[in-house]
């Protein structure tokens, strides 16, 4: 799942819990608010 470069700043807890078949998740190049 490619979610890079989408201006994501945060991801809620459990947002990807139901994606049990996803083998790779790419979240780089987003302006994360850590």
mmCIF entry with sequence, helices, sheets and N, C-alpha, C, O atoms, coordinates in Angstrom:
data_MODEL
# 
_entry.id   MODEL 
# 
_entity.id                         1 
_entity.type                       polymer 
_entity.pdbx_number_of_molecules   1 
# 
_entity_poly.entity_id                      1 
_entity_poly.type                           'polypeptide(L)' 
_entity_poly.nstd_linkage                   no 
_entity_poly.nstd_monomer                   no 
_entity_poly.pdbx_seq_one_letter_code       
;(UNK)(UNK)(UNK)(UNK)(UNK)(UNK)(UNK)(UNK)(UNK)(UNK)(UNK)(UNK)(UNK)(UNK)(UNK)(UNK)
(UNK)(UNK)(UNK)(UNK)(UNK)(UNK)(UNK)(UNK)(UNK)(UNK)(UNK)(UNK)(UNK)(UNK)(UNK)(UNK)
(UNK)(UNK)
;
_entity_poly.pdbx_seq_one_letter_code_can   XXXXXXXXXXXXXXXXXXXXXXXXXXXXXXXXXX 
_entity_poly.pdbx_strand_id                 A 
# 
loop_
_entity_poly_seq.entity_id 
_entity_poly_seq.num 
_entity_poly_seq.mon_id 
_entity_poly_seq.hetero 
1 1  UNK n 
1 2  UNK n 
1 3  UNK n 
1 4  UNK n 
1 5  UNK n 
1 6  UNK n 
1 7  UNK n 
1 8  UNK n 
1 9  UNK n 
1 10 UNK n 
1 11 UNK n 
1 12 UNK n 
1 13 UNK n 
1 14 UNK n 
1 15 UNK n 
1 16 UNK n 
1 17 UNK n 
1 18 UNK n 
1 19 UNK n 
1 20 UNK n 
1 21 UNK n 
1 22 UNK n 
1 23 UNK n 
1 24 UNK n 
1 25 UNK n 
1 26 UNK n 
1 27 UNK n 
1 28 UNK n 
1 29 UNK n 
1 30 UNK n 
1 31 UNK n 
1 32 UNK n 
1 33 UNK n 
1 34 UNK n 
# 
_struct_asym.id          A 
_struct_asym.entity_id   1 
# 
loop_
_atom_site.group_PDB 
_atom_site.id 
_atom_site.type_symbol 
_atom_site.label_atom_id 
_atom_site.label_alt_id 
_atom_site.label_comp_id 
_atom_site.label_asym_id 
_atom_site.label_entity_id 
_atom_site.label_seq_id 
_atom_site.pdbx_PDB_ins_code 
_atom_site.Cartn_x 
_atom_site.Cartn_y 
_atom_site.Cartn_z 
_atom_site.occupancy 
_atom_site.B_iso_or_equiv 
_atom_site.pdbx_formal_charge 
_atom_site.auth_seq_id 
_atom_site.auth_comp_id 
_atom_site.auth_asym_id 
_atom_site.auth_atom_id 
_atom_site.pdbx_PDB_model_num 
ATOM 1   N N  . UNK A 1 1  ? 0.865  -1.170 0.000  1.00 0.00 ? 1  UNK A N  1 
ATOM 2   C CA . UNK A 1 1  ? 0.000  0.000  0.000  1.00 0.00 ? 1  UNK A CA 1 
ATOM 3   C C  . UNK A 1 1  ? 0.905  1.225  0.000  1.00 0.00 ? 1  UNK A C  1 
ATOM 4   O O  . UNK A 1 1  ? 1.727  1.394  0.901  1.00 0.00 ? 1  UNK A O  1 
ATOM 5   N N  . UNK A 1 2  ? 0.760  2.058  -0.984 1.00 0.00 ? 2  UNK A N  1 
ATOM 6   C CA . UNK A 1 2  ? 1.612  3.232  -1.140 1.00 0.00 ? 2  UNK A CA 1 
ATOM 7   C C  . UNK A 1 2  ? 0.841  4.482  -0.728 1.00 0.00 ? 2  UNK A C  1 
ATOM 8   O O  . UNK A 1 2  ? -0.083 4.907  -1.421 1.00 0.00 ? 2  UNK A O  1 
ATOM 9   N N  . UNK A 1 3  ? 1.224  5.060  0.391  1.00 0.00 ? 3  UNK A N  1 
ATOM 10  C CA . UNK A 1 3  ? 0.606  6.287  0.884  1.00 0.00 ? 3  UNK A CA 1 
ATOM 11  C C  . UNK A 1 3  ? 1.649  7.379  1.059  1.00 0.00 ? 3  UNK A C  1 
ATOM 12  O O  . UNK A 1 3  ? 1.488  8.273  1.889  1.00 0.00 ? 3  UNK A O  1 
ATOM 13  N N  . UNK A 1 4  ? 2.710  7.305  0.280  1.00 0.00 ? 4  UNK A N  1 
ATOM 14  C CA . UNK A 1 4  ? 3.762  8.302  0.391  1.00 0.00 ? 4  UNK A CA 1 
ATOM 15  C C  . UNK A 1 4  ? 3.401  9.549  -0.405 1.00 0.00 ? 4  UNK A C  1 
ATOM 16  O O  . UNK A 1 4  ? 2.706  9.473  -1.417 1.00 0.00 ? 4  UNK A O  1 
ATOM 17  N N  . UNK A 1 5  ? 3.877  10.687 0.059  1.00 0.00 ? 5  UNK A N  1 
ATOM 18  C CA . UNK A 1 5  ? 3.664  11.952 -0.639 1.00 0.00 ? 5  UNK A CA 1 
ATOM 19  C C  . UNK A 1 5  ? 2.219  12.414 -0.646 1.00 0.00 ? 5  UNK A C  1 
ATOM 20  O O  . UNK A 1 5  ? 1.794  13.077 -1.592 1.00 0.00 ? 5  UNK A O  1 
ATOM 21  N N  . UNK A 1 6  ? 1.457  12.082 0.380  1.00 0.00 ? 6  UNK A N  1 
ATOM 22  C CA . UNK A 1 6  ? 0.036  12.434 0.421  1.00 0.00 ? 6  UNK A CA 1 
ATOM 23  C C  . UNK A 1 6  ? -0.308 13.483 1.460  1.00 0.00 ? 6  UNK A C  1 
ATOM 24  O O  . UNK A 1 6  ? -1.485 13.678 1.765  1.00 0.00 ? 6  UNK A O  1 
ATOM 25  N N  . UNK A 1 7  ? 0.675  14.158 2.005  1.00 0.00 ? 7  UNK A N  1 
ATOM 26  C CA . UNK A 1 7  ? 0.477  15.204 3.009  1.00 0.00 ? 7  UNK A CA 1 
ATOM 27  C C  . UNK A 1 7  ? -0.187 14.690 4.281  1.00 0.00 ? 7  UNK A C  1 
ATOM 28  O O  . UNK A 1 7  ? -0.855 15.446 4.986  1.00 0.00 ? 7  UNK A O  1 
ATOM 29  N N  . UNK A 1 8  ? -0.003 13.397 4.576  1.00 0.00 ? 8  UNK A N  1 
ATOM 30  C CA . UNK A 1 8  ? -0.507 12.850 5.834  1.00 0.00 ? 8  UNK A CA 1 
ATOM 31  C C  . UNK A 1 8  ? 0.296  13.447 6.978  1.00 0.00 ? 8  UNK A C  1 
ATOM 32  O O  . UNK A 1 8  ? 1.519  13.557 6.889  1.00 0.00 ? 8  UNK A O  1 
ATOM 33  N N  . UNK A 1 9  ? -0.379 13.831 8.046  1.00 0.00 ? 9  UNK A N  1 
ATOM 34  C CA . UNK A 1 9  ? 0.302  14.366 9.217  1.00 0.00 ? 9  UNK A CA 1 
ATOM 35  C C  . UNK A 1 9  ? 0.192  13.430 10.407 1.00 0.00 ? 9  UNK A C  1 
ATOM 36  O O  . UNK A 1 9  ? 1.008  13.490 11.326 1.00 0.00 ? 9  UNK A O  1 
ATOM 37  N N  . UNK A 1 10 ? -0.804 12.576 10.393 1.00 0.00 ? 10 UNK A N  1 
ATOM 38  C CA . UNK A 1 10 ? -0.971 11.609 11.482 1.00 0.00 ? 10 UNK A CA 1 
ATOM 39  C C  . UNK A 1 10 ? -1.848 10.465 10.985 1.00 0.00 ? 10 UNK A C  1 
ATOM 40  O O  . UNK A 1 10 ? -2.542 10.580 9.974  1.00 0.00 ? 10 UNK A O  1 
ATOM 41  N N  . UNK A 1 11 ? -1.800 9.376  11.712 1.00 0.00 ? 11 UNK A N  1 
ATOM 42  C CA . UNK A 1 11 ? -2.634 8.208  11.422 1.00 0.00 ? 11 UNK A CA 1 
ATOM 43  C C  . UNK A 1 11 ? -3.226 7.759  12.759 1.00 0.00 ? 11 UNK A C  1 
ATOM 44  O O  . UNK A 1 11 ? -2.485 7.528  13.714 1.00 0.00 ? 11 UNK A O  1 
ATOM 45  N N  . UNK A 1 12 ? -4.543 7.635  12.836 1.00 0.00 ? 12 UNK A N  1 
ATOM 46  C CA . UNK A 1 12 ? -5.152 7.226  14.102 1.00 0.00 ? 12 UNK A CA 1 
ATOM 47  C C  . UNK A 1 12 ? -4.758 5.802  14.494 1.00 0.00 ? 12 UNK A C  1 
ATOM 48  O O  . UNK A 1 12 ? -4.510 4.955  13.636 1.00 0.00 ? 12 UNK A O  1 
ATOM 49  N N  . UNK A 1 13 ? -4.705 5.555  15.790 1.00 0.00 ? 13 UNK A N  1 
ATOM 50  C CA . UNK A 1 13 ? -4.436 4.203  16.282 1.00 0.00 ? 13 UNK A CA 1 
ATOM 51  C C  . UNK A 1 13 ? -5.421 3.222  15.662 1.00 0.00 ? 13 UNK A C  1 
ATOM 52  O O  . UNK A 1 13 ? -6.625 3.476  15.633 1.00 0.00 ? 13 UNK A O  1 
ATOM 53  N N  . UNK A 1 14 ? -4.913 2.115  15.172 1.00 0.00 ? 14 UNK A N  1 
ATOM 54  C CA . UNK A 1 14 ? -5.757 1.067  14.617 1.00 0.00 ? 14 UNK A CA 1 
ATOM 55  C C  . UNK A 1 14 ? -6.200 1.296  13.179 1.00 0.00 ? 14 UNK A C  1 
ATOM 56  O O  . UNK A 1 14 ? -6.976 0.501  12.648 1.00 0.00 ? 14 UNK A O  1 
ATOM 57  N N  . UNK A 1 15 ? -5.730 2.357  12.538 1.00 0.00 ? 15 UNK A N  1 
ATOM 58  C CA . UNK A 1 15 ? -6.163 2.683  11.176 1.00 0.00 ? 15 UNK A CA 1 
ATOM 59  C C  . UNK A 1 15 ? -5.887 1.558  10.179 1.00 0.00 ? 15 UNK A C  1 
ATOM 60  O O  . UNK A 1 15 ? -6.622 1.400  9.205  1.00 0.00 ? 15 UNK A O  1 
ATOM 61  N N  . UNK A 1 16 ? -4.842 0.782  10.414 1.00 0.00 ? 16 UNK A N  1 
ATOM 62  C CA . UNK A 1 16 ? -4.475 -0.269 9.474  1.00 0.00 ? 16 UNK A CA 1 
ATOM 63  C C  . UNK A 1 16 ? -4.732 -1.669 10.020 1.00 0.00 ? 16 UNK A C  1 
ATOM 64  O O  . UNK A 1 16 ? -4.324 -2.655 9.406  1.00 0.00 ? 16 UNK A O  1 
ATOM 65  N N  . UNK A 1 17 ? -5.392 -1.766 11.146 1.00 0.00 ? 17 UNK A N  1 
ATOM 66  C CA . UNK A 1 17 ? -5.626 -3.069 11.784 1.00 0.00 ? 17 UNK A CA 1 
ATOM 67  C C  . UNK A 1 17 ? -6.389 -4.053 10.897 1.00 0.00 ? 17 UNK A C  1 
ATOM 68  O O  . UNK A 1 17 ? -6.130 -5.255 10.953 1.00 0.00 ? 17 UNK A O  1 
ATOM 69  N N  . UNK A 1 18 ? -7.310 -3.571 10.092 1.00 0.00 ? 18 UNK A N  1 
ATOM 70  C CA . UNK A 1 18 ? -8.125 -4.472 9.269  1.00 0.00 ? 18 UNK A CA 1 
ATOM 71  C C  . UNK A 1 18 ? -7.432 -4.875 7.961  1.00 0.00 ? 18 UNK A C  1 
ATOM 72  O O  . UNK A 1 18 ? -7.955 -5.707 7.220  1.00 0.00 ? 18 UNK A O  1 
ATOM 73  N N  . UNK A 1 19 ? -6.282 -4.306 7.678  1.00 0.00 ? 19 UNK A N  1 
ATOM 74  C CA . UNK A 1 19 ? -5.558 -4.605 6.437  1.00 0.00 ? 19 UNK A CA 1 
ATOM 75  C C  . UNK A 1 19 ? -4.612 -5.778 6.653  1.00 0.00 ? 19 UNK A C  1 
ATOM 76  O O  . UNK A 1 19 ? -3.393 -5.626 6.571  1.00 0.00 ? 19 UNK A O  1 
ATOM 77  N N  . UNK A 1 20 ? -5.163 -6.916 6.923  1.00 0.00 ? 20 UNK A N  1 
ATOM 78  C CA . UNK A 1 20 ? -4.367 -8.092 7.288  1.00 0.00 ? 20 UNK A CA 1 
ATOM 79  C C  . UNK A 1 20 ? -3.580 -8.690 6.125  1.00 0.00 ? 20 UNK A C  1 
ATOM 80  O O  . UNK A 1 20 ? -2.628 -9.435 6.358  1.00 0.00 ? 20 UNK A O  1 
ATOM 81  N N  . UNK A 1 21 ? -3.941 -8.391 4.897  1.00 0.00 ? 21 UNK A N  1 
ATOM 82  C CA . UNK A 1 21 ? -3.254 -8.974 3.741  1.00 0.00 ? 21 UNK A CA 1 
ATOM 83  C C  . UNK A 1 21 ? -2.201 -8.046 3.138  1.00 0.00 ? 21 UNK A C  1 
ATOM 84  O O  . UNK A 1 21 ? -1.516 -8.422 2.187  1.00 0.00 ? 21 UNK A O  1 
ATOM 85  N N  . UNK A 1 22 ? -2.068 -6.857 3.675  1.00 0.00 ? 22 UNK A N  1 
ATOM 86  C CA . UNK A 1 22 ? -1.071 -5.913 3.170  1.00 0.00 ? 22 UNK A CA 1 
ATOM 87  C C  . UNK A 1 22 ? 0.318  -6.397 3.569  1.00 0.00 ? 22 UNK A C  1 
ATOM 88  O O  . UNK A 1 22 ? 0.589  -6.640 4.745  1.00 0.00 ? 22 UNK A O  1 
ATOM 89  N N  . UNK A 1 23 ? 1.192  -6.534 2.580  1.00 0.00 ? 23 UNK A N  1 
ATOM 90  C CA . UNK A 1 23 ? 2.550  -7.008 2.835  1.00 0.00 ? 23 UNK A CA 1 
ATOM 91  C C  . UNK A 1 23 ? 3.542  -5.862 2.998  1.00 0.00 ? 23 UNK A C  1 
ATOM 92  O O  . UNK A 1 23 ? 4.571  -6.019 3.655  1.00 0.00 ? 23 UNK A O  1 
ATOM 93  N N  . UNK A 1 24 ? 3.237  -4.705 2.400  1.00 0.00 ? 24 UNK A N  1 
ATOM 94  C CA . UNK A 1 24 ? 4.139  -3.569 2.488  1.00 0.00 ? 24 UNK A CA 1 
ATOM 95  C C  . UNK A 1 24 ? 3.306  -2.293 2.594  1.00 0.00 ? 24 UNK A C  1 
ATOM 96  O O  . UNK A 1 24 ? 2.295  -2.136 1.910  1.00 0.00 ? 24 UNK A O  1 
ATOM 97  N N  . UNK A 1 25 ? 3.744  -1.398 3.455  1.00 0.00 ? 25 UNK A N  1 
ATOM 98  C CA . UNK A 1 25 ? 3.074  -0.116 3.657  1.00 0.00 ? 25 UNK A CA 1 
ATOM 99  C C  . UNK A 1 25 ? 4.137  0.967  3.578  1.00 0.00 ? 25 UNK A C  1 
ATOM 100 O O  . UNK A 1 25 ? 5.059  0.997  4.394  1.00 0.00 ? 25 UNK A O  1 
ATOM 101 N N  . UNK A 1 26 ? 4.013  1.861  2.597  1.00 0.00 ? 26 UNK A N  1 
ATOM 102 C CA . UNK A 1 26 ? 5.005  2.918  2.427  1.00 0.00 ? 26 UNK A CA 1 
ATOM 103 C C  . UNK A 1 26 ? 4.368  4.257  2.786  1.00 0.00 ? 26 UNK A C  1 
ATOM 104 O O  . UNK A 1 26 ? 3.412  4.698  2.148  1.00 0.00 ? 26 UNK A O  1 
ATOM 105 N N  . UNK A 1 27 ? 4.913  4.890  3.812  1.00 0.00 ? 27 UNK A N  1 
ATOM 106 C CA . UNK A 1 27 ? 4.358  6.138  4.339  1.00 0.00 ? 27 UNK A CA 1 
ATOM 107 C C  . UNK A 1 27 ? 5.357  7.292  4.315  1.00 0.00 ? 27 UNK A C  1 
ATOM 108 O O  . UNK A 1 27 ? 5.106  8.335  4.919  1.00 0.00 ? 27 UNK A O  1 
ATOM 109 N N  . UNK A 1 28 ? 6.472  7.123  3.633  1.00 0.00 ? 28 UNK A N  1 
ATOM 110 C CA . UNK A 1 28 ? 7.492  8.169  3.636  1.00 0.00 ? 28 UNK A CA 1 
ATOM 111 C C  . UNK A 1 28 ? 7.051  9.396  2.836  1.00 0.00 ? 28 UNK A C  1 
ATOM 112 O O  . UNK A 1 28 ? 6.064  9.359  2.101  1.00 0.00 ? 28 UNK A O  1 
ATOM 113 N N  . UNK A 1 29 ? 7.801  10.469 2.998  1.00 0.00 ? 29 UNK A N  1 
ATOM 114 C CA . UNK A 1 29 ? 7.565  11.728 2.295  1.00 0.00 ? 29 UNK A CA 1 
ATOM 115 C C  . UNK A 1 29 ? 6.206  12.344 2.630  1.00 0.00 ? 29 UNK A C  1 
ATOM 116 O O  . UNK A 1 29 ? 5.518  12.866 1.753  1.00 0.00 ? 29 UNK A O  1 
ATOM 117 N N  . UNK A 1 30 ? 5.835  12.277 3.886  1.00 0.00 ? 30 UNK A N  1 
ATOM 118 C CA . UNK A 1 30 ? 4.651  12.945 4.406  1.00 0.00 ? 30 UNK A CA 1 
ATOM 119 C C  . UNK A 1 30 ? 5.100  13.863 5.539  1.00 0.00 ? 30 UNK A C  1 
ATOM 120 O O  . UNK A 1 30 ? 6.073  13.556 6.229  1.00 0.00 ? 30 UNK A O  1 
ATOM 121 N N  . UNK A 1 31 ? 4.410  14.983 5.743  1.00 0.00 ? 31 UNK A N  1 
ATOM 122 C CA . UNK A 1 31 ? 4.810  15.927 6.796  1.00 0.00 ? 31 UNK A CA 1 
ATOM 123 C C  . UNK A 1 31 ? 4.290  15.501 8.170  1.00 0.00 ? 31 UNK A C  1 
ATOM 124 O O  . UNK A 1 31 ? 3.367  16.116 8.704  1.00 0.00 ? 31 UNK A O  1 
ATOM 125 N N  . UNK A 1 32 ? 4.880  14.455 8.737  1.00 0.00 ? 32 UNK A N  1 
ATOM 126 C CA . UNK A 1 32 ? 4.404  13.886 9.998  1.00 0.00 ? 32 UNK A CA 1 
ATOM 127 C C  . UNK A 1 32 ? 4.502  14.878 11.143 1.00 0.00 ? 32 UNK A C  1 
ATOM 128 O O  . UNK A 1 32 ? 5.494  15.592 11.291 1.00 0.00 ? 32 UNK A O  1 
ATOM 129 N N  . UNK A 1 33 ? 3.451  14.905 11.947 1.00 0.00 ? 33 UNK A N  1 
ATOM 130 C CA . UNK A 1 33 ? 3.404  15.717 13.163 1.00 0.00 ? 33 UNK A CA 1 
ATOM 131 C C  . UNK A 1 33 ? 3.626  14.781 14.339 1.00 0.00 ? 33 UNK A C  1 
ATOM 132 O O  . UNK A 1 33 ? 2.672  14.269 14.925 1.00 0.00 ? 33 UNK A O  1 
ATOM 133 N N  . UNK A 1 34 ? 4.898  14.561 14.681 1.00 0.00 ? 34 UNK A N  1 
ATOM 134 C CA . UNK A 1 34 ? 5.250  13.594 15.729 1.00 0.00 ? 34 UNK A CA 1 
ATOM 135 C C  . UNK A 1 34 ? 5.254  14.220 17.103 1.00 0.00 ? 34 UNK A C  1 
ATOM 136 O O  . UNK A 1 34 ? 5.530  13.539 18.091 1.00 0.00 ? 34 UNK A O  1 
# 
